[in-house]
Amino acid sequence: MTDLSPAGPALRTAQLDGRRLSEALLPLELAPRAQLRLAAVSRWNALRGVRVGLVGLALLFLLIGANLATPIYPLLQQRLGLGPLDTTILFTIYVFALVPVLAVVGHWSDHLGRRALILPAVGLAAAGDVVFATAGSFWQLAAGRAVQGIAVGLSTGAAGAALGDLLPDRPTLAAKLTLACSAGGVALGPVVGALLANGSDPLLTPFLLHAIAVLALCVPLALVHPRMPGRNRPPASPPRITTPAHLRPQRLRLPRAGRREFLLAAGAGFISYGVFGVYLALAPAFSAKLLHTDSHLTGAIVAALLLGSSALAQLIVPPTADRLVVALGMTGLATGLGLVVTAQYTETPALLFIGSVLGGICQGVAFRSLFTTAVAAMNPERRGSELSALWVIVYLGSSAPIIAVGALVQTYGLLPAVSGFATVAALLCAALAVAVARKPRTA
């Protein structure tokens, strides 16, 4: 008799094997691996959409937490006697903790699985919240920032690779979600921090509530059944890790395929995150002087304008392969920086908002297009390590420039320091625009 069940004979076989209907209907590359049934608790074979949502939320929450303190730094400066250089050092400590972790363990998720890095990262983020919320000295703040950096370093490459694994048929969507959650988290962090800091304890409340949120996220992450990374591994293949040698630190390498696309994306990210870092560190003070207000929320909104515009552009505007459009995007970022600096010299607040939004939109269009092209050229079997190498270069843009600008602020003042940085960043944007517009050489 003909089998008329929805899945045909395969369904009966799956049931005889003790598998669930949802497992039987999954393609092989997304089915759970028998070797990874680590514990009875990790048996929730969630649908692909749920898994994508969990990974996106983890990345979003981690980056919100890493930027909660942005509008609170003026209060910390008063309470602990910190200067502008101390504040910028706190920003760079986060990067100096993040980058080595990305470099050392970026390839681990290719062997251990993506969840093996994302779940501990979310737990570490909660620990960083506790350290930061109870900080009574510069060094305790530095320790909290370091823990936050380690958490983001563990998760960044793994989360991006996980989205690529879950959406092998939609690489553009995977890249869009990775960038939107990253930029969106950085943009939302200051706003959430400012809104939650209006209570009786502006240091404790934001970090306590964030710790509760990320700990709640740990529950579904722990319950979901892990899968091995990679696009076409058969379900009977052994786990990739066989000896501890697989987890040794590896020298960061440029990908063999798509090297030009990788370098262009890394260059755009380096410049962009340098701008983002300076914006987050100094925008509250910059806007307070121009707008004549001490409101934490106002400073946070100004800081979030650039990144929020970038995240929105990455979600709405489709990526393009048109070299001229991408080059104009980098040029638009330089123009936006010029308008922000001009706003201070001319005391025109409107230019501050226009320049922030223009720069964010143009950066979002350019970086997302370059990032999508670079990720599409990566080998799925090494996506975790290659993405980590890309993010190492990108995050380095958030370190040295901020320290340099902080030192210049102490020596020359806020406006001259920001003007000098904006000039250098605009020149780098122009150079990258020329490199993007040039037609690649054919072999």
N, C-alpha and C positions, 0 to 999 in steps of 0.2 A: 504494500500500500504506500502511496506517495506521502512523504512527510510534508505537511502543510503548516508546520510551526514557523514562526517568524524568522528564526535563525536556521531552519532546516536541520539536517542531521548534526551539524556542529553544535547546536544547542544541547542535544541529548548527551553528546560526548563531553561537553563542558560540564554539564550537571553531574555526570558520572565521575568526572575528575574532581568534583567537590568545588568547582568554581562558581561564582555568581553569574547571573545573567549579564550584568554590566561588564564583567571581565570577558565573557564569551563574545560580546559584540564589539570589543575594542580591536583596532588593528594591532598587529604584532608589535610594532615599534612603541605602542603606548601601553601594552599589557604589563601588569606587574611581573617582576622576575621572581621565580621560585626561590632563588638564592638569597633574596633580600627580605624574606619573611622573618624579620629579626625578633619580633615579639608579638604576642597575641594582640596587644593593644594597637599595633600598626596594621590593621586589617581593613581600614575604611578605604574601599576602592572608589574614591570620589570621581565624579565626572570631570572631564577636561576643563570645562568652564569654571568649576569650583577650584580646581588646582591653579588655574591661571589667576583667579581672584585672590587666592591665598598668597601666591608669590608676589603679586602686585601690591597687596596690602602690607606684606612684610617689608618690601623695599620702601614704600611710601612712609610707613610708620617709623622706620629706622632713620630716614632722612628728616622727617619732622622733628624727631627727638634730638638729632644732632644740631638743629638750628633753633630750638626753643629759646635758648638763652640770648639770642641776638638783641631783642629789645630790652633785656634785663641788664645788659652790660653797664649802662650808665649808673644804674643802682648799685651794681657790684663795685664800680669804680669809687663811688662815694663811701660805701660801707667798708671796703677793704683797702682803700687808698691806692687804687690801680691807675696807671697812666695809659695813654693811647698805645704805647709800645707793648705794655703788658696785655692789653686786649688783643692786639694783632698776634702776639705770641701764642695766646690761647687758641686762636683760630688755626695757627700753623701746627701746634702740638697735635691737634686732631688729624691733620694731613700727615704729619710725620709718623703717627701711629698707624694710619690707614695704609699708606703706600707700602711699607715693608711687609705687612700682612698680605696684601694683594700679590706682592712679588713672590713671597715664600709659599703661600698656600693656594694661590690662584688656580693651580692645576688639580688640586685635590678633588674638586667636585667631579672632574672627569673620571675619577677612579672610585670614589666613595659614594657618589650620588649627590644631587643638588641639596636635598633636605639635610644631609649630614653636616652641611655648613650653615644653611639658613636658620635651622632651629636653634643651635647654640648662639648664633649672632643675635637673634631676637631676645634670648635670655640675657646675654651680655648687655644689651641695650637697657634692659630694666635695671641691671646692676649699676650702669653708668648714671642712670637717673637718680638712684639713691645717693651715690657719691656726690653728684653735683648739687642735689637738693640740700645736703647737709654740710656743704663746703663752708669753712670758716677762714680759709687762707688761699693765697694764690696757688700754692702747691696742691691743695686738695682739688681746686678747680682744674688744675692741669691734669691731675689723675683722672678726674671724671671725663675730661675731653679725650684723654688717651683711650679710655675704655670705650667711649663712643666711636672713636676712630677704628679701633680693632673690630667692633661689631659691624660697622659699615664695610670694612675691608674684607671680612669673612663673607659677607652676603652679596657684594656688588657683582662680582663675576659669576657667582653661582646663580643668582636670581636672573640675570640677563640670559645665561645659558639655559636655565630651566624654562624660561618663556620661549626660547628658540626650540627646545626639545618638544614642548607641549604644542607648539604651533608650527610644525615643520612645513605645512602647506601654506602658511601665511607669514613669511619672514618679515614682511613690511609691518604687519600688525605687532609682531613680537618686538621689533625695534621701536615702534611707536610707544608701546606700553612701557618698555624699559626706560626710555628717555622721559616720558610724561610723568611716570612715578618718581623718577629721580629729581627732575626739575620741579615738579609739583610739590614734593616733600620739602625741598629747600625753600620754595616760595611760601608754603603754608606754615612752616615752622615758626618764623618770626611773628606772623599774625596770630597763630594759636597761642604762642608764648605771651604776647601782649594782652590778649583777651583774658587769659587765665591769671595774669600777674596783677590784676586790678583788685584782688582780694586782700585779706588781712596779712597773708604771708606770700608775697610775690615770688619767693624762691621755692617754697615747698610745694605749693598747689600745682603749678604746671608740670613739674617732674613727677609728682606722685600720681597724678591722673594719667600721664603718659605711661608710667611703669605699669599701672593696672591694665591699660589697653594692650600693651605688648605682651604682658603675661597671659591675658585672655587669648591672644592670638596663638600663643604656644600650644594651646589645647588642640585645636584642629590640626595644626602642623604636626603634632606628635601622633595623632590618630590616623592621619592619611597614610596609605601604603606607599612606600618609596618605590621608585622605578630607576632602572639604570639609565645613564645618559647616553645619547647617541641616537641616530635616526633609524638605522637598519639592523640593529643587533637582534639575532633570533632569540626567542625566549629561553632556549636551552643552553645558551652560551654562558660560560662561567663569569663571575664578577671580574672586573678589570684589575683590581688590586690583588696581587698574589704574594708580594713580599713588601717589607717596609721601604725598600728602595724606591718604590713608586711614589712615596710621599716625600722624598728628599727634595730640598729646594732646587729649583731648576733655573738656569739662566734664561732671562726673558729673551724671547726670539721674535723677530718680525715674522708674520705668516708668509709661507712660501707663495701662496696665491693671493692676488689682490693687494700686493705690497704698497702700490701707489695710493690706492683707496684708503688703506690703513693709515698711512702717514698723513694724508690730507685730513682725515677725520680726527686723528690724534692732535694735529696742529690746531685745528679749529677748536677742539675741546680744551686744549691747553690755554689758548688765548681767552676763550669764553669763561672758563672757570677762574682764571686770574681776575677777570672783570667781576664775576659773581662774588668772589671772595672779598675783594676790596669793597664792593657794594654792601655786602652783609656786615662787614666790620665797621664801616665808617658812614654808611647812609643815615643811621639815626642822628649822629652828630652833625652831619652835613645838612640834613633836612631841618633839624632844630634851629640851626643858625639862619637858614634861608627863610623858613616859615615862622620863625619867632615863637616856637612852641616847645614845651618839654614833654609833650604827650608821648608815652611809649608806643601807643597804637599808631600814631601818625608816622613815627619813624619806622615802625615795622611795615606799614603799608607801602611806604616809599621803597624800603629794602625789597619788598616782595613784588613790586611792580615789574621790574626787569625780569625776574625769574618766572613770575606768573604769566607774563606775556609770552615768554619763551615756551612754557609748558602748554599754554593754550594753542599756540601756533603749531606745536608738534602734534597735538591731538587733531586739529581741524585741517591744516593745510597738508595735502598729500606730498610725499617726497618727490623730488624731481631729479632727473639726470641731466637737465639743461645746465651746462657749466656757467653760462652767463647769469642765470637766476641765482645760483649758489654764490657766485662772485659778488653779485649785487647784495646778497644777504650779509656777507662779511663787511662790505662797504657800508651798509646800513647800520651795523653795529658800531662802526667807527663814527658815523654821523651822530648816532644817538649819544655816544660819549661826549662828543663836542657840544651838543646841546645842553647836556647836564652841567658841564663846566661853565658854559656861557650863562646859564641860569644864575649861577652864583655871582659872576662878575657883574651882570646887569640887574641882579635882584629881581628876576622874573620867574616866579614859581611855576608858571605854566610850562616853561621850557624844561624844567626838571621832570615833570610828568610826561610831556611829549617825548623827550629824549629817552626816558626809561622804557616807555611802551614801544617806541620805534626800535630801539636797540634790542629789546627782548624778542619782538616778532621776527626781525631780520635774523637774529642769531638762531632762533628756533627753526626757521625754514632751512638755513644753511647747514647747521650742525646735524639736524635730523636726516637730511638728504645724504650728507657724507657718511654719517654713522650707519644708515640703512644699507648703503652700497658696500661699506666695509664689512659689515656683519654677514651680508649675503654671500660674500666671497670667502668666508671662513670655513674651515673644515669642521663639520659637525662633531667629529670625534675629538677635536681639540678646541672646541668653542669656549670652554671654561677658561683655559689657559690663555688663549688669544684675546678674549675679551678682557681678562685681567690685565694683560700687558697694555691694552689700549687705555683702560681706566687708570693705570699707574701713570701714564704720560699725562692724561687729562687732569688728574688730581694734583700732580706736581705744579700745575698752574695756580693752585690755591695756596701755595706755601711761600716760596721766595718772594713773589711780588708783594704779598701782604706784609711781610717783615720789612721789606724795603720802604714801603709806603708808611708804615708805622714809625720807622726811624726818621723819615723825612718830615712827618707831622710834628714830631718832638723838636726837630731842628728849625724847620722853616714855617710851620703852621699848616693848617688843614687844607686851605685852598691851593697853595703852591704845590703841595705834595700830590693832591688829587689831579691837578692840572698836568704835572709832569708824567704821572702814571697814564693818564688818558692819552697824552701825546704818543708815548711809546706803544700803548695798546693799539691806537689807531694806525700807526705805521705798520705794525705786525699784521693787522687786519688787511691793510692794503696789499702787503706782500703776499699773504695767503690768497687773496682774491686774484692776483695775477697768476699764481701757481695753479689755481683751480681753472681759470679761464684758458690756460694753455692746453692745446690739444695733446693728449698723451702720445708718446712715440710708439709706433707699432714695431713689433719684433720682426 
